[in-house]
Amino acid sequence: MNERDSWYEEKQSEFLYRVIADCEPTPELHTLFMKLAIAAENQSHHWKKLAIAKGEKLPAPFRPALRARLVARLVKWLGPQRLLPMLAAMKVRGLSVYTRTLAGGHDAPVAGRPESRHRRLAGGGSFRASVFGVNDGLVSNASLMLGVAGAAFDSHVILLTGIAGLLAGAASMAAGEYVSMRSQREMFEYQIGLERDELAAYPEEEAEELALIYEARGVASAEARQLADTLTRDPARALDTLAREELGLNPQDLGSAWGAAISSFIAFALGAVIPLIPFFWPHPKHGLIWSIGLTAVALFATGATVSLFTGRGFLWSALRMVLIGVLAAGVTFFVGHLFGVALGSG
């Protein structure tokens, strides 16, 4: 990124900081984002001088890009907390104040502290994500198969439909997870790269921004500045801390897109294969009944497992999951039956 682009990025950040500050009802956070706007403005002057020295012409007056104006409009409508990933992609700092405890009960900021993971199959929440992936495959494929059964097709057609549903659903989940994880990784790498460049260009200003964030979280001014100065003396540690505190990003979350895609495929397929099992028997005379029974048992087990994450009673959670599955399958079976009658199959 050249000096002109860096100037433009800082001016755009200043614009967004002021929009967030205007929307922020909390006095501490309003002050924080106003100070970050001033810091971005000062940093833009740094790049402006370098750009002019190289003979580059800067646009006057400054006008934010269409994407920045759209994000600003969404911030005004929805508030900044609902748009954190979007704001992070727009080079907005200080977002960690929305994900950490604020003044009155704050945790002391420590570089390298563990963070909560996204609901990714390749992250720390892999077990929970796997449970939901299995449940998705279970409900969707069982519903699909019952929809075909409602149209009065024989067991061979139901089996082929289930296999097709398993492969299509698992592939779709894997593709979606790959794109999502890859996009997240690219955003993380880009933002961390920008932070690395800025840390090298003006470490004092970066330390000041970090101190402002700590102050907004309730740390005393002198302590915040001392902590920020200490952290920024070590470039590697400073970069890790700035990514966490300014961007609200965890560098350790740069998981593998392929790993996430493969895990998604396997989790969905494991759930989707359960309703299929009875149809692989040599003479699946009562395959559909056994399929429904196995699906109900698997839904009950899945719901009971989900209770480990929600803290609710396992029996209620298990029965609720079974009820949801029954409703989904019932609707598809009824629709399939209607189409079967209309087509003369029933």
N, C-alpha and C positions, 0 to 999 in steps of 0.2 A: 504494500500500500504506500503510495507516494504522499508527499506533504499536502497536496491539494485534497486528496481523498481523506486524509486524517483530519484536516481542518473541517471538512464537510461532516464527517462522522461525529466530531465533537459538537458542532453546531446543532446537529440533529438530536444528539443526546440532550443538549441543553433545552431544546424545544420540548422534548418528551418529559424531562424532569419537571419543567414548569407546569405542564398539563397534569402530571401526577400530583404535584404539590397542590394545585388548585382543587383537585378532587379528593384530597386526603383530609378527613375531618379531625384526625388525631394531631394535636399541635406538634408533638415531637417528630412525627413522620413528615408533617408539612414542612417543618424547619429543615429536616434532613434533606429532603428533595430540593428545596430551594437552595441550600448550600451546595448540593451536588450540581445543581444547574450553574451556580456561580463558578464552581471548580471546573466544570466542562467549558464554560465560556473562557476562563483563563487559559485552559489548555488549548482551546481553539486559537487564541492569540499566539501561542507558541508556534503552532503549525503555520499560522498565517505569515509570520515573519520569515520562516524558512521557505515557504512557498514563494513569497514576493522576492526574496533574495535570489531565488532560482529563475525569476522572470515569469512565474506562472500567474495567470490572471484568474482571480476569484470572482464568482458571481456576486453581484450586488443589486438589490438586496438578497439576502439568503432566503431560500424557499425550501422547506422540507420536501423530501420525496413523497410521491403519492402513497407509498406503503406506510410511511411514518404518519402522514395525515390520517390515513384510515385507522391505524392503531390508536392514534390520539382520540379519534371519534369514538372508537370502541371503549377506550378507557373512560371517557366521559359518560358513556351509556351504562357500562357494566361494572366499572370500578377496576382498579389495578390488580386486585388479588385474583380475579378470574382470568387474567391475561398474563400470568407470570412467564410461561414459556415464550410467548410472543414478544414480551418486553425484553427478555433475556436475549433473544435473537436480534433485537434492535439496539443492542449495546447499552442497555439501561442497567446501572449499578444499584447496589443497595437492596436488592430483592430478597436477601436473606432475612430482612426484618419482618417479612410476612410469613416466614416459615420457622422462626425461632421465637422464644418467649421474650416479651418486651419488658420495659422498665417495671419494677415492682415484683419481678419473679424471674429475672433473666438468668441465663447460664453464662458463666464467664467464657468468652470466646477462646477456643484453643485450636491451633492449627493441627490438622490431621485427625480431628475427632470423628467418630463414626457418624454417618448420616443415614437417614431412612432411605431405602431404595425405592425406585419406581416399581410398579407392579409389572415387572419383566420376568420372563422365564429364565433369563441369564443373570438376574440380579439376586440380592439377598432374599427377596420374597419369592424364590423359585418354587418352594413347596406350595404356597398359597396359589400362585399362578397356575401351577400344574393341576391343582384341584379344580380350579375354575375352567381350565382348558379341557379336562376330562368331562366335566359337567356339560360344557358346550357341545362336545361331540356326542355325548349320550343323549341329551334332549333333542338336538337337531336331527340326528340320524334316526332315532326311534320315532320321532314325529313324521319324518319323511316316509319311513317304511309303513307306518300305520295309515298314512294318507293313501299310499298305493294299495294297501290291504282293504281300505274302505271302498276302493273301486272294484273289489272282488277279483283281483288278479291272483294267479296261483303263486305258490311258494318260490318257484324259480325266478319269477319276475320280481318278487319282493327281495330276494337275495341279491339279484343284480342291481336293483335300485339301491339297496343298502351299501353294497360295495362302491357303487358310483358316488353315493352321498359321502361315504367315508373319505374317498380319495379327493373328491372335489372340495369338501369342507376342510380337510387337513391341509391341502395345497393352498387354499385361500387364506387360512389362518397363518400359514408359514410365510406366504408372500406379504401379507399385511404386516406381520411382525418384523420381517426383514426390512421393509421400507421404513417402518416407524423407527426401528432401532438405528438404521443407517442414517436417517435424517437427524435423529437426536445426536448421534456421534459426530456428524459433520458440523452441527451447530455448536456442540461443545468444543470441538477442535478449533473452529473458527474463532469463537469467543476467547478461548484460552490463548490462542495465538495473538489476538489483539491485546490482551492483557499483558502478555510477555513483551510485546513491542513498547507498550506504554510504560511498563516498569523500567525498561532500559532507557527510555527517552526522558522521563521525569519521575524518578523514584520518590522525591519529596512530595509531589502532588498526590501520588498514589497512596502514600502513607497518610496524608491528610484526609483523603476520601475514606480510607479504612477507619481512621479515628472517628470521623463523623458518624459512621455506621455504628461503631461501638457505643458512642455517646447516645445515639437514638435508642439503643437497647438498654440504656440505664447505667452504663459504665461511667464513672467520674471522668471529667474532661482530661485531667492530668494523667490519670491511669490509662485512658484510652489512647492518648498520644504516645505515652511511653511504650505501651504494648505494640502499637502500630509501628513505631520506629524500630523496636527490637525485631519484629517479624520481618520487616523489609530489608534488614541487613543481610539476610540469607536469601539470595535470589530464588532458589528452588523452593524453599519453605514459603517465601513471600508469594510466589506464583500460586501455590496450592491454596494458601489462605485467601488471596484476593479472589480466586475463582469461587471459593465457598462463600465468602462474606459479601463481596461486591456483586457477583453474578448469581449467587444462590445455586451454584453448580457444584457437583462433587466429581472431581477428576477420576475417582475410582469407578464412576458409573459408565465409563466408556467401554461397555461390554461388546461382545462379538455379535454382529448382526446375523451371521450364519448360525452361531450357537443358539440365538433366540429363535430363529426360523425353524431349526431342526427340533428344538424342544417343543415349540408350538405344534409342529406336525405330529410328533409322537404323542403329546398329551391329548390332542383332539382325537387321534386315531385310536388310542386306548379306550376312550369313552365311546366312540362310534362303533367299535367292534363288538361291544357287549350285546346289543340287540340282535346282532348277526349270528351269534354263536349257535343257537338252536337250529338255524337253517343249514348248518354244515353237517348236521347229523345225517346218517345214511337214509333214514326215512322220517323226515320232519313232519309227521302227520299233525302234530299239535305244536308246530314250530312257533306260530304266532302267539299262542297262549304262553309258551315258555319264554318267548322273547319279552312279552309284557311283564312277566313275573321277574325275570332277571333285571330288566330295566328298573322296575320298582325297587328291588333290593339295592341296586347300585345307586339309585337316587337317594334312598334312605341313608346309605353309607356316606354318600357325598355330603348330604345335608348335615349329618352328624359331625363330619370332619370340618365343615365350614363353621360350626359352633365353636371350634377351637380358636377361630380368629375373631368372632363377634362377641364372645362371652355370654351368649344366650344359651338357654337350656338345650341340650343336644336333641331331646325328643321333639321339641317344638321346631327346631331348625330342620331336623330330618323330615318331619311330616310336611313342613312347608315346602321343602324341595320336591317331595313326592307330589304334592298338590299342584305345584307349578308344572311339573312334567306331565301330569294327568291332563291338565287344562290344555297345554300345548298339543299333546298327542290327540286329545279329544277333538279339538278344532280341526286338525288336519284330517283325521279319520272321517269326520262329518263332511268336510269339503270333498274328500276323495269319494265318499259314498254318493254324494250328489252328482259328481261328474260321471261316476260309473253308471248311475241310473240314466243320466242324460245321453251317455254314449251307448247304452244298451248292454252294459257289461254286468249289471246287477239284476 
